Amino acid sequence: MWLWIRPTHLPRSITSIIAGVPYNPTDKSAQDQRDLAAYLVETLDSVRNKYSECGIALFSDFNNLDISDLFSSHDLSQVVLEPTRGGSLDLVITTMRSFYANAEIPAPVGTSGHKVVKWYPKNNGTAHPSTTKRRRRRFPRSGCDAFGRWLISQDWPIVS
């Protein structure tokens, strides 16, 4: 599954986020695994050609899929640093590592064998305080003077 999202608050260098959730079942043949790895590289090539300033995040249990070409061709980094199931990692790989903290791995939900992965943006003091925008027109001094002359030239009792 692929998602193209445009949150309201992104770093200036990122215009949108492409999120992918691929899955590699453990019973796939070697050829199917090579095909899936090639598909991921080709898809990200295509997406980055169309949306050159997009951030990429892939969330997956790749189950021993060789994704070394994916890392080398798209400058991706892994953010999950501790096991999420037994001794293995579920992966969160991204081009936006500098904008996000390392993933947190709390306990599993319910009876699931997989632990939850929480991945938060870094604050970096960039939170925007609540502001009020006001539109203010600036008139040249000559325009203000002309308006003043017009005001005093009117016969105001007739206007009522």
N, C-alpha and C positions, 0 to 999 in steps of 0.2 A: 504494500500500500504506500502511495506517495501523497504528500500534502504540500501545497504551496500556500504559505501563510504570510500575511503582512500585519504583524502586530503594530499597535499605535506607537510604541516606544522601542526603537531599535538604535543601536549605535549608528552614527552617520555613515560609516563605511559599509553598512549592510542595508540593502533595500528590501529584502524579503528573506524568508527562511524556507528551504526545501527540507522537509522531514520525510524520511523513509523508514519503513518497518518491514524489512525483508526477513524471511525465515528460511533456514536451511534444515530440513528434516534429517535426522540421523541416518535414515535408510536410503539416502540418495546415492546413485552410482557416481563414480569418479568423473565420468563425462558430464552428468547433470550438474555436479558441483562446479566444474570448469565453466559450463554454460552460464550458471548463475553468477559466478564471479565476473565473467565477461559482460553479462547483462548489466550488472551494477556499474562497472566502469563505463560502459557505453551510455547508459542512462545519465550518469552524472556528467559525462562529457557533453551530452546534448543539452542538459539543463543549464550547465554553466555557460554554454555558448549563447543560450537565449537570455539568461539572467546572470550576467557576469558578476554582479555585485551581491549575489545571494549568499547567505550562510547555509551550510549544509549540516544536518544532524541525522545520523542513522542509529536506530535503536533496535538491537537484535540479539538473539541467541544464535550465533552463526554456526554453532556445532562443528567446530574444526574446519570450516570453510577457509581456504587460502585466500585471504583478501589483501595480500601484500601489494598487489598491483593497484588496488584501490587506495591504499595509504600513499604509495609513491606518486601516483598520478594526480592526486587531489589535495595534498598537504593536510591530511586528516590526522587528528590526535585522539587517543583514547582517554576518557575521563573517569571511567570506573576502574578503581585501583584495588578493590578487594573482592573476594569471591561473593557471588550472588546465589550460587547453588552448589552445595558440596565444596569442591575445590576449584570450580570453574567460574568464569566471568561471563555475565551478559555484557554486551558491549554498548557503549554510547560513544560513537566516534563522530567528530565534528571538525569543521574549519573555524569554529567560533570559540575555541578554548580560552582565549585571552579575555573573553567577556563573561565567562561562567566559572564558578567555583568547581572544585572536584565534587564528584557525585557523593551523596551520603547513602549508606546502605543500612537502613533500619531492619528490624525483624520482618519475617514474611507475614503476609496477610492470611489469616485463617490457617488452613491446612496446606497451603501451597508450598511446594518445594523451593520456589524462587523467592528471593528476598526482593523487596521493593527498591527501586532506584529513584532517589530524589536528586534533582539537578537544578540548582538555582542560579540566576544571574548574579554577578558581582554587583555590589552597590556602587563602589568607587566614588561615592559622594555625588553621583550624577542625578539623584532623585530631584525632580523639579518641584519647587514649592508651588503652592496654589497661587495663581496669578490672575489678575483681572486685566483684560485688554481694553483699552479705550482708544477710540478713533479720535484723533485730534487734527483738525485742519489748520494749517498755518497760512495766513494771508499776508501778502506783502504790505508794508506800511502804507503804500499809496492806495491799496485797495481798502484798507480800514479807514483812511482819511476820506476817500470817495464815498464810502458807505455812511460815514458820519455826516458829510455835507448833504447827502440825500435825505437822511433822517430829519435834519433841521429845516430842510426846504419844504417838507410836507405840511399841509394844513390838517393837522391831526383832529381837530374837532369834527371834520367831515367824515373821517374814517370810521368813527365809532359805529 
